[in-house]
């Protein structure tokens, strides 16, 4: 078995805005974690849903809202939101919004 290799990502360089869309780019995907880089154009949203595993949203740039179990929180650079498994959540971009989503599969 080959040892795992480090992964290095330039998060700012990964930001790519689609005209009135959402761009997602997978950074890490293995049996323990999934890390996805998202860029939302202004006005885009991910409607309320749940995930079967715990996850973290880390806002890198922009402004919007993260809704956790029906409560809306202001989203801005440097904010982090931990979500236990099965928590209802949604994301809304008020301006271009860039964030990381980390899912914990263990």
C-alpha positions as CSV (number, residue, x, y, z in Angstrom):
1,X,0.0,0.0,0.0
2,X,1.4,3.4,-1.1
3,X,1.5,6.1,1.6
4,X,-1.0,9.0,1.2
5,X,0.4,12.0,-0.6
6,X,-0.2,15.6,0.7
7,X,-2.6,17.8,-1.3
8,X,-1.9,21.5,-1.7
9,X,-4.6,23.8,-3.1
10,X,-4.5,27.6,-3.9
11,X,-8.0,28.4,-2.7
12,X,-8.1,31.9,-4.0
13,X,-7.0,30.8,-7.5
14,X,-9.7,28.1,-7.5
15,X,-12.5,30.7,-7.2
16,X,-14.3,30.7,-10.6
17,X,-17.6,32.5,-11.0
18,X,-20.2,31.1,-13.4
19,X,-22.6,33.6,-14.7
20,X,-25.6,33.2,-12.4
21,X,-24.4,29.8,-11.4
22,X,-22.5,27.7,-8.8
23,X,-19.0,26.2,-9.4
24,X,-17.8,23.3,-7.3
25,X,-14.4,21.8,-7.4
26,X,-13.4,18.7,-5.4
27,X,-10.1,19.1,-3.5
28,X,-10.0,15.9,-1.5
29,X,-12.1,12.8,-1.7
30,X,-11.3,9.7,0.2
31,X,-12.9,7.2,2.6
32,X,-12.6,9.7,5.6
33,X,-13.1,13.2,4.1
34,X,-14.5,15.1,1.2
35,X,-13.5,18.7,0.7
36,X,-15.2,20.8,-1.9
37,X,-14.4,24.4,-3.0
38,X,-17.6,26.3,-3.9
39,X,-18.0,29.7,-5.7
40,X,-21.6,31.0,-5.8
41,X,-22.5,33.9,-8.1
42,X,-24.6,36.6,-6.4
43,X,-28.2,35.5,-5.8
44,X,-27.4,31.7,-6.0
45,X,-28.4,29.3,-3.3
46,X,-28.3,25.7,-2.2
47,X,-31.8,24.9,-0.9
48,X,-32.4,23.4,2.4
49,X,-31.2,19.8,2.7
50,X,-29.5,17.4,5.1
51,X,-26.3,15.3,4.9
52,X,-25.8,11.9,6.5
53,X,-22.4,12.9,7.9
54,X,-21.1,15.8,9.9
55,X,-19.8,18.7,7.8
56,X,-18.2,22.2,8.1
57,X,-18.7,25.3,6.0
58,X,-15.8,27.7,6.1
59,X,-16.4,31.0,4.3
60,X,-13.4,32.3,2.5
61,X,-14.8,35.4,0.7
62,X,-18.0,37.3,0.1
63,X,-21.2,37.8,1.9
64,X,-24.4,35.7,2.2
65,X,-26.3,33.6,4.7
66,X,-26.0,30.1,6.1
67,X,-29.3,28.7,7.4
68,X,-28.9,26.0,10.1
69,X,-32.1,24.2,11.3
70,X,-34.2,27.2,10.2
71,X,-32.0,29.9,11.8
72,X,-30.3,32.3,9.4
73,X,-26.7,33.3,10.2
74,X,-24.7,36.1,8.4
75,X,-22.0,34.5,6.3
76,X,-18.7,36.4,5.7
77,X,-15.0,35.8,5.4
78,X,-13.6,33.9,8.3
79,X,-16.9,32.4,9.6
80,X,-17.1,28.7,10.2
81,X,-20.2,26.6,10.7
82,X,-20.2,23.1,12.0
83,X,-23.2,20.9,11.2
84,X,-23.9,17.6,12.8
85,X,-25.2,14.8,10.6
86,X,-28.8,15.2,9.5
87,X,-29.0,18.9,10.4
88,X,-31.2,20.9,7.9
89,X,-29.0,23.6,6.2
90,X,-29.0,25.9,3.3
91,X,-26.5,28.5,1.8
92,X,-27.5,31.8,0.1
93,X,-25.1,34.2,-1.7
94,X,-25.9,37.9,-1.4
95,X,-22.7,38.7,-3.4
96,X,-20.1,36.4,-4.8
97,X,-19.5,33.8,-2.1
98,X,-16.6,31.4,-1.9
99,X,-16.4,28.7,0.7
100,X,-15.1,25.2,1.6
101,X,-17.3,22.4,2.5
102,X,-15.7,19.6,4.5
103,X,-17.6,16.4,5.0
104,X,-16.4,13.9,7.7
105,X,-17.2,10.3,6.6
106,X,-15.8,8.6,9.7
